């Protein structure tokens, strides 16, 4: 067997190990917890009770301020590290035979998820090391401004926005068609409890997709106007939603949807199918 074959075989064994399954369950609970905190912050914003950052960094900071907060943030950091490892293993080994669709697509999705988990983990490590601050929306504005200064930079920023809109379509499609059911075992999809679990996923996937669709729209708007200040992250997107007609109600609905997404990740950890 070639060296590449031996590496893939070792990676496949690791990918299917019970130890990794346990780590993934732990990581999914941490991932769900972060979304529950984001949902709580967004709901408080809708009720006019706070103006703080409403994104992964804000959620991690909020978590750190609770009793035993640093310990909870450390667990989030560890959980995200395991989830990144899981997705990297998926990139390194052949995908399971029962998966449908082109292999390159599955690997692209695994890479994108690894980046998302890594971003949360980086925020958590930053809080633990005392370097997790930053003004709301400034990071997105900063790097989008630098990219716009490049030849063809606005097109690249617009491409980021288009990718986020594609993510929105994918998340909403997965939620509305019930494709998220494949993340649960048969037990997790059956009975009254299974119906509730699937409903949580449906609402959660659509709500998260719509929230990031607004982010994508902000980037496209920034590219069209050549104004990087118009670009923003989840916090700015939710803030803009608040100023729409019936904004507090809309934002409150998105907050509840994000809470459903967080709860679905916890359910997924219990009824893990991969």
N, C-alpha and C positions, 0 to 999 in steps of 0.2 A: 504494500500500500504506500502511496506517495505521502510526502510530508503534509501536503494540503489535505489529502484524504484523512490522515490521522488527526489533524487539527479539527476538521469538520466533524469527525466522529466524536472526538472529545467534547467539542462544543455542543453537539446534539445530546450527548449524555447529560451534560450540565444543564442544558435547556429543559430537559424532561425530569430533572431530579426533584425529589420530594422536598429537599432543603430549599431549592429555589422557589418552589410553590409556596412554602411557608413565608419566605421573604417577600414574594409578590403580594400575598394576602396582607402582610404587614404594611407594605408600601401603599397598597390601594386604600387601606384605612387612613393612612396619613394624607394621601391625595384627597380623599373625601373630606377629611377634617379641614384642609385648607379651603376647599370650596364652601364648606359650611360657614367658615369665618368670613369669607368674601360675601356670602349671601347676607350674613348678619350685618356687616358694615353697610352693604347696599340698602338694606331695609332701614337702617338708622338714617341713612342719607335721605331716603324717600320720606321719612317722618320728620325731617328737618332737625335731627338731633346731632349731626356731626358733619364735618366737611373734610375729614381726613382722607388719605389715599385709599382708594377702593380697588386694589389689585393684589397680586400675589405678595408683593413686598409689604403692602399695608396689612395684609392678613397675617403675615409672619410676625410683623412688629406687634400687632394686636395680640397675637397668641403669646408672644414673649412677655407681655405685660401682665398676664394672668398668674395666679399662684402656680408655682412649679412650671412657669412659662418657658424658661430656658431648657428645662428637661424635655418639654413637649416639642420645642423647636429642634432640639438635637434628634429626637425621634423622627421628626419630619425630614430632616436632612438625611438621616440614615435610610429612611424609607424611600426617598427619592433616588438615593444612590443604588439601591437594589433594583428599582424600576428601570433606571438607566442601564444597569448591567443586563437586565432581562432583554431590553430592546437591542442592545449591542450584540447579544448572543443571537438574536433573530437575524441581525444583519450578517453575522459570521457564518451561519449554518443554513442548510437547505430548509425551506419551509415544509410544513407537514403536507402530506399528500392530499388530505381532504380539503385544503384551502383552494378556493377558486380564484381566477384572475391571474394576470401576469405576475411573475416573480418580482420584477423590478418595482411594481406598484406596492407590493407588500413590504419590500425593503425600504422604499421611500417613506411609507407610512411609519414604519418602525423607527426610521431616522428622525422624522418629525416629532414623534412622541418622545424619543430620547432627549431631544432638544428641550421640549416642554417640561419634562420631568427635571432635566438638568437646570433649567432656569429657576424652578422653585427651590431645588436643592441649593443652588448658588445663593439665592436670597436668604435661605435659612442659615447657611454657613456664614454669610455676611453679618447677620444679626448676632450670631454666636461670637464672632470676632470683633463686633462693635463697628462694622463698616457697612451696615445695610441701609443707610439713609438715602436721602435724595429727594428732591422736590417732585411733586406730582407732575407727571407728563414730561419732565425735562429730558429724560434719557431718550425717549422716542424723538422728541424735537431735535436733540443734539445730533444723533446719528443720521436722522433723515436730512438735516441741514447739510451735514458733511457729504452725504451721497448726492444731494442735489447739485453740489459744486462740481461733481465729476461730469465729464462728457456723457450726455445721455442720462444724467442722474435722475431727472424727474420721471423718466420712463422706468427706471429701476424702482423708485418709490411707488409708482403706480402698480408695478408688478407685484410688490409686496402686498399692496391693497387688494389686487385681484386674487392673489393666493389666499388671503384671509376671507374674501368673499367665497372662494371655492371651498374653504374650510366650513364656512357657514352652510353652504348647500349640502356638503357631505354630512355634517352633523344633523341638520334638519331631516335629510333623507333617511339617515340611519334611525333617527327617532321615530319618524312618521311611518316608516315601512316595517318597523319592528326588528330591524337587523341587530339592534343592541341585545336582543334576546340571546344571540349566540355567545355572549359573554357569560351566560349563566348555565349551570347544569340543568338537566331535566327537572330535578327536584326544585330548583330555584324558579322554574317557569310554571310549575303546576299548582293547582288549587287556588284558593282565595288569596293566599300570601303571594303566590307567583304572579297573579293578576295585578296585585298592588305593586310588586317589584317592577314589573314591566311598565306599568303606568308611570312610576317614578322616573324610569329611564326615558320614556317618551317625552315627558315634560322637561326633564333635565337636559337632554340632548338638544331639543329645539331651543330652549332658553339660552343655553351656552352658545349655540350657533348664532342666534340672533345678536347676542351681545358682541361677539367677535365680528359679525357682519357690520356693525356700526363702526368698529375699529377700522375695518378694511375701507369703509367709506371715507373715514377721516384721512387715511393715507392717500386715497385717490383724489380727494379734494385738495390736499396739500400739494400733490403733484400738478394738478390742473391749474392751481393758482400760483405755483412756484413759491409757496409760503410754508416753510417747514413748521411754523408755529401752529398750523392747523392740524398737523399730525398729532396723534396721541394714543395712549394705551387704553386699557379697559377703564381706568378711573375717569379719563376725560370722556369716553364714550357714554358711561353711565351718567356723568354730569350733564352732558348734552341732552340725554334722554329726559332728565329731570325737568328741563326747560321747555319741553314740548307740551302741547295741550294735553291735559290730564297726565302730565309727567310723573307726579308722585305715584299715581296708580300704575302707570306703565313700569316705572322703576321697581315698585313693590312687587309686581308680577314677575319681573325678571329675577328679582332677589329670591322669590319663592321657587322659581325654576332652577336657579343655581343651587338652592338648598336641596331640591329633588335630585340634581345631578350628584351632589356630594353624598346623599344617602344611598343612591344607586351604587356608587363606588364601594361603600361599606357593605352593601348587600352582595355585590360582586365578589368581594373578598371572602365572604362566607360560602358562596356558591360558585367558586371559581371554575370556569371552563376555558381552557386555552389549548 
